[in-house]
Amino acid sequence: MAFCVTTAVLQMGLSVQEAVRAATYGGALSLGREAGADADGRRDVGSLAVGHRADLQLLNAPSATHLAYRPGIPLTGAVWRAGVRLG
């Protein structure tokens, strides 16, 4: 995913914020997940909002900019899936 963000920023001219949004919310839209295609029919993935699933990745970096300019460097500090911290 970091490679996709890096490519979007360096080759396509997107800002880091635009690239991260495209990779998260845009991905949910393209897979039909945001539009209510979940098994339970809810629109609860692809963005952070009250009542959504809370699939999150916490970066071990001073800013999200490191996603674009530090490709190949592991930045994951913690991961949550459906509001439950993994590992």
N, C-alpha and C positions, 0 to 999 in steps of 0.2 A: 504494500500500500504506500509506503514511503517513496518508492520509486515512481509511482503514479503521481503523487503530489509533487515530487521533484521535477518530473517531466512537464507537468502542467505549468509550473512556475517558470522554469528555465527555458522551455521550448515554446510554450503556448502563450506566455505573457500574463498568466493569471496571478493575482495576489495570493499569498499563502492562505488567507481566509477564504477566497473563492475556490481554491484548489481543495481545501479540506471540506468545504460545503459540498462541492461536486462529488467528492469521494464518499461522503456519508449520506447526506440527504438526497443527493443526486442518484446515488446507488440504490437507495430505498425506492425512489420514484421509478427508476428503470426496471427494477425487479417487481414492481407492483405492490411492494410492501406498505408504502405509505398510504396507498389508496384503499386499504381495507382488505387486502388479499391474504391476510393472516388466517391461520386455521380457525381462530375464533372471530374473524371478521372485524377486528378492531384496527384502528389507525393509530398504532402506538410505537412505530419504529422510525428511525431516520432523523430524528431531531430531539433535542432536549426540551421537554415541556412537562408540566404537572400531569400525572396520570400515564405518562409513557413508560416504556419498559426499563429504562436505565441500563442500556448496554454501553459501558464507558471504558475508555482507556485513559489512564493517568500517565502523562509523560514525565520522565525523569530528565527534564530539560528546563532551562529558564524561560523558554517561550515556544510556541507552536512553530515559529520560524525554523527551528532546528529540524523539523520534518522535511523541509525542502532543501536545506543546505547541509545536512549531515546524513546523506543516504548511506545505508549500510551499517550505520551505528545503531545498536539496540537502544531504544529510548523508552521502552515500556517500564513504568514504575509499578503499576497495578492494573488489574482488569476486573470489571464487574459485568455480569451477564444477568439480565432480568433483576437487577438490584442486589445480586449476591456476589460478594468478592470472591474471585477465584484465586487459588494458589496462595 
